[in-house]
Amino acid sequence: MSFRLRPFSFLGSYPTPDIEIGTDMFLRSGHTFFCCTKNRIVERYGSTGVDQPAFEIDNWTVQEVRFLASIYIGNGEGTSVRLYPLPIYRDLDIEAPDAVLEDGGLLRDLTGATATDDHFMFGNQGMQATRLDQYRTFDWDDRRLAQASTFWHAFDQDNALLVRGLHSLLKSEMLFSHFQFQDASLASAHIALDAAYSMVLRLMREAGKANPTSADAQAYLDDLWGVPRTGLRFFEDYYADRVRNFHTDSRYGAEPIPFFCIDDVLDLNSALKGVFYLLVTGDLHDETRHNRDEYLRHSGSLP
C-alpha cells in the first residue's frame, strides 16, 4: 500500500498525543511532527498511480485534506489547533502508518531532505522545527478524537465542494500565522464560506426545493442547528465583507485597502467549523450543542 508522509512546521499548533483515525496517523518523532495518510490509487492514461492534486503548485492530496480537516474540525470551534503542513513529502510503500514509527530511517530521510530540497522547500527552510519544544501543543481528549473520527468516516472524498471548502479553511489558518497575510486569510475563509453556501443550496435542491435563495439557505441551516429561524440571509453578518473583499468596486464603493478586524477571521472560521461538521456528519459539535442550548435557554426557547 502507498502512504504519504509529511512533516509539520512549528508555526502551527497541534494536539498533544499521537492520533490514529482510520488509515491515517498524526505522530511525532525526534524533533518533528508528521502526518501519514493512505494514498488513493487511481488509473489515468492507462497507468496506475497515487491520486495527485489538480493544482500543480499545491501538493496536498484529497486524503490529506480529509485527515487534516478531521483533526481541525474535530477539535471544536476553538482556535487551539492550527495545522501547518510543510510542502515536502514522501510517498512510501508500507502496510500501515505504524511502520514509520518502527523504522525511524523513513522519518530521518524526510527531515534530512528539508535542507536540500530547493523546489518544495523554497522559502520554507526556516519554518521547520529543530527542537520538539518549538511546537505549540494543546490538550486533546477522547471527545475531540471521537468528533474527528466521526468526521473522517463521514467525509465524502468525491464531494468537490467539501474538499474545496475545507482546503480553503485550512489554508486560511496557515495564512493567519503570518501577520502580513491575515487579509489573505480572510479571503480564503470567504472561499470556504461560499463552498458551505453552495453545499447547503445543493442539499436543498436534492430535497426538492427549486431555486433556493440565500434566505432559504439560512432557514435550512437554522433548522439543522435547531434554533428559531432568524429571517436573515445565509451568514448575513459576513455578506458585505465577502462582497467588499472579492470586488474592488462594489455597491459599497471602492476602497484602497478594505478595513477588516482580526475577529472577522476568527469568528468566521470558528462558525464554519461548526457548519462543515454539521453538513458532513448531520450532527453538532458538543461545544456547538452546548452554546445552542445556552442561547435557547437565555432566549426563553428552552426550559
Buried (B, 14 or more C-beta within 10 A) or exposed (E): EBBBBBBBBBBBBBBEBBBBBBBBBBBBBEBBBBBBBBBBEEEEEEEEEBBBBEEEEEBBBBBBBBBBBBBBBBBBBEBBBBBBBBBBBBEBEBEBBEBBBEEEEBBEEBBEBBEEBEEBBEEBEEBBBEEBEEBEBBEBEEBBBEBBBBBBEBBEBEBEBBBBBBBBBBBBBBBBBEEEBBBBBBBBBBBBBBBBBBBBBBBBEEEEBEEBEBBBBBBBBBEBBEBEEEEBBBBEEBBEBBBBBEEEEBEEEEEEEBEBEEEBBBBBBBBBBBBBBBBBBEBBBEBBBEBBBEBBEEEEEEE
